[in-house]
Amino acid sequence: MLFERPHFTEYVMARLVTVSVLLFLLFITLLVWLNDNVQQNLLAIGFVGVTFLILIYSIWRGAKRMQQELEKLNAYLANLETLDEVSYEASFFTKEFEELNKNLLKALKKAKKREDIKQRYNAKLKLKNRQRADMISAIAHEFRNPIASIMGYSQTLQEDPDIPPPLREKFLEKIYSNGNKIEALLGRLILWNKFESGEATLHQSSFDLYALIMEVKRSLAEKYKNRTIEVTGSSCMVFADRTLMDVVLKNLIENALKYSKEEVEVHLSPECCVSVKDHGVGISEKDIEKVTKKFYRSGTHNWDNSMGLGLSIVKTILGLHGSSLEIESTLHKGSTFSFCLPETQE
């Protein structure tokens, strides 16, 4: 372009050459006017000319180096979004330019840090949005079946008043059972939401873990009337949140009942370690680390089918108690879920 702004070196050299030429012409004029000796004038003019050339060359080199440094710095500014690391060290001639360079680099590092934070935040936001979409999909999937059953049985009872009493009782039992399932799903969803928002608090007390296991066994035995839950062990006093530990045990034992047709074995060791063993479908090695993640649903066996939250809630509750969930499994042979709680100190 005709009127494009000059580079730093071009600007400095244009001014320097203009001033140098004017001074050189002024020097020649004064020299000729004051001195009539032509030979001396030529020597003086030659000496001053060489001096000006050396001065111009020196300044040109310095300006060129400054321009190169400024171009590097400008490159950082131009490529800030794609820059992985700012590692350039300042090497300017003067203290002022050196400090300017260092301060600009500090500003670049801060800007890069803010950009990284922004990108991480955007990534978390996208993950949250994806989880929310997964959650809505899971809720719709899990609630559809019991709601459809309730509507179907209710419609049949409404349309056929002459249904035999035994069949009527069976239909009402199905409606009640599906209503309980919806209530359990809602309870699990509310509990997960408390964990997500940080509102969940522990209400710890001393209780017999063995007695709690037996309570859970009796509760699930009513729901799974044709199944066997074998409990071994003895009394073991622990200090924990009894209500949340009830959630943990119900989740683990009911999962074992869902994914196996044989008996489920629950063992409580003297060290207050609980293991829940089934002889069911098992979990593949690649899925073991995934089954405790929120909203995870295995495409093969539909592990943790209550909105993909059951084992995630178990893991969170145990984490609040300073414990962890251990999983051992062999595909098509069965799985063992275990955890330990500290004994109550007498």
N, C-alpha and C positions, 0 to 999 in steps of 0.2 A: 504493500500500500504506500501511496505517495506521502501521506502524513502520519505514518506509523511512528509511535514513540520510539526513540533510540534506546539501545541497551546502555547499561551503566558505563561500560568502557567507552562506547562510542560518544556518549555525552561528555565524559571527562576529556577525552582526546580532542574533541571538536573545540571545546573551550580552551584547552591548553595550547593547541596548535595556533588558534586565532590570536591568543595573547602573546605567544612566543614570536609569531611572525611580526606582529605590531611592534613588540619590543626590539626585535632584530632590525627592522627597518628604521626605527627611531635611533638605535645605536649607530647604524651606518650613516644616517644623516648627520648626527652630531659629530661623529668621527671625521667625516669628510669636511665638515664645516670648520672643525677646530684644528685639524692636522692636514698639512699639504703633502706629507710624505706618503706617496702611493704604496710603496713597499710595506711600510709599517701598517698602513691601513688594511692592506690585504691580509697580512699576518693576523692582525687583531680580529678582522672580520672572520677569518678562517677559524681562529681559536674560539671565538664566541659562538660561531655556528656549530662547531663540534660539541661545545658545552651544552648548547640548547638541545642538540640531538640526543646526547647522553641523558640529559634531564627528562626529555620527553619519553625516551625508551624506558627509563626507570619507573616513571610514573605510569606508563602504559602497562608494564608488567604487574605493578602493584594493583592497578585498577582491574586488570584481567583476573588476578587471583581473587580479589574481592567479589568480582562478578560471579566467578565460579562458586564461591562459598554461598553467595546469595541465591544462586540458581539451585544449589543443593537444598537449601532451606526452603525455597519455594516449592521444590519437588515434594518435600514432606507435607507442606500445606495442601498441595494439589491432590496428593494421593492418601490423604488421612484416612479415608474410609476403608481402603484396602491395605493399609500399612500394618504389618504384623508386629513390628518392633522398632522403636526409636533408639538407635545406638550410636548416632553420629556425635563425634567429639569436636568442639569448637577449636579453630586454629587461625583466628584472625590476627592481623598485624597490631591493631590498637586495642587498648583495654575496653573502650566503649563498644566497639563492634563485637568483641569477644563476649562481653556481658550481655549485649543484646541477643547474640546468638544463643547463649546458654538459657536466657530467660524465655526465648521463643521455643526452644526445645522442651523446657519444662512445661510450657503451656500446651505444647503438642502432646506430651505424655499425659497430662491431665485430660486433655480432650479425648485422647485415645482411650483412656480409662473410662471416661464417661460414656464413650461409644460402646465399649465392651459391656458396661453395666446395662446400657440401654438394650443391647442385643440379647443379653441374658434375661432381662426382664421380658422382652418380647417373646423369647423362647418359652419362658415360664407361662406367660399369658396364653400362648398358643396351646401349650400342654394342658392348661386349666380348661380352656375352651373345648379341647378335644375330649378331655375327661368328662366335662359336663355333658357333651353330646353322647358319649358312651354311656354315661349314667342314665340319661333320659331314655336311651334305647334299651338299656338293661331293665329299667323300671317298667317300661311298657311291655317288655317281653315277659318278665316275671309275674306281673299283675294280670296279664291277659288270660292265662289259663284258669286261675281260680275264679276270676270274675265271670268268665264264660261258663264255668261249671255252675256257679251259683245262679246265674241267669237261666241256664238250661234246666236245672232241677226245679227252680222256682216256677218257670213257665209251665213245665209239665204238671206240677201240683195245681197250678191255677187253672189250667185248661181241662184237667181231668179230675173232677171231685170224687170220682168213684174208685180211685186208686186203692188197692188193698192196704190195710194198716201196716203190715210188715214192710211193704215196698215204700210206703209213705215215710215210715221211720228211717228207712235206709237213705232215702233222698234227703230228709232233714239232717241226718248225720253227715252226709256229704256236704251239705250247705254249711253246717257248723264247722266242719273240718277245713273247708276252703276259707271261711271267714277267719279262722285261727291262723291260717297260713298268711293271709293278707296282713293281719295284725303283727305277726312275727317279722314279715318283710319291712313293714313300717318302723317297727322298733329297731331293727338293724340299721335302717337308713338314718333314723334320728341319732342313734349312737355314733355312727360313722361321721355324721355332720358335726357332732360335738367334738370328736377327735380332730377333725379338720380345722375347726374354728378355735381350738385350744380351750374350749370351755369345760372339757371333761376334767374332773378332779378325783383323786383317790380318797376313799373313805375306808381306811385300813383298820382292821381289828384282828384279834386272835381267834382262830376257829380251827375245827378239825377238818382237814382236807378230805380225809376218808369219808366222813359223814356227808360232806357236800357231794362227793362222787356218787354215793348211794342215793342221795336225793335226785340227782340228775338221771341216774339209772331208772329209778321208779317213774320219773316224769316221762322219759322216752319210751319206757316199756308200755305205757298206755297207748302211745302213738304207733309203735312198731310191735304189735301184739304177738306176731309170729317169729320174732327175732330174739336172739340170745345175746345178752351183754354179760360177759364173765368178768367180775371184779376180784382182784387179788391184792393183798396188802393188809395193813393194819393202821390204827390211829396215828395221825401225824399232825401236830399243831403247827400252823403257819400264821404269819402276820401279813395280811393282804386285804384287798378289797373283795369281800365275799360275793357281792353282786356281779362284779366284773369277772371274777373267776368262774362263776356259774355260767356266764356267757361263753367263756373259753372252753369249758368242759362240754357244754351242749353242742357247740360248733364242731369240736373235734370228734366227739362220739357220734353225732348225727351224720357227719360226713362219712365216717367209717361204715355206718349202717346203710347209707345210700349207695355206696360204691362197692359193696360186697354182699354176697348172699349167705355166707357162713357166719359163725359167731364173731363178735367183736370182743377183743381182750383189752381190759383196762388194768394196768398194774401200778400200784403205788409203792415205791421203795421206802425203806427206813429213812433215807435222806430227803424225803418229800419230793421225789422226782416222779412225775406222771408220764406213762407211756400208753398211747392208744394204738392198738394194732388191729389191722383188718387183713383179710385174705382175698381181696378184691382185684380190681383191674390194675391197680398200681399206677405209678407215674413215670413217664419216660425221663431219662437223665437230663435231657434238654429242658424239660418243663419244671423240674424240682425248684429251681430258683425263681420261677415265674409265678407259681401258684399262690404266693403270699402277696403279690402285687395287686393294687387296687384295680378293679374292673377286669382282671384277667380271667378269661374263659377259654379253656382248652377246647380246640375244635374236635378233638378225638373223643374225650369222655365228659366234656362240659363240667370240668372240675369247679367246685365252689359256685353252684348255680344260683345262689341267692344274691343276684346283682353283682357277683364277683367281689363281694366285700367280706364274706365270712372269715377267710383265713387272714385277710389283711387286718381285720379288727382284732383277731387273735394275736397276731404279731405285735400290733400296737399296744394292746393291753399288757402283754408280757414284757414289752419294752418299758412300759411305765413302772413295772415291778422290778426292773433290773434283770429280767430273765430273757430268754430267747426261745424260739421254736426250732427244734431240730427235726429234720425229715429224712427218713431212710425209706427207700422204695425200690421195688423191682417190678418192672412192667409185667402184667398178667399174673403176678404172684401176691402182691399186697404191699401195704405201706405201714410205717410206724411213725406217729407224731408224738414227740416227747418234749417236756420242759421241766424245770426244777424251780422250786420256791424255797427261800430260806426258812429254816425252822424257827419257831418262836423260842427265844432264849428264856429259860426259867429264871 
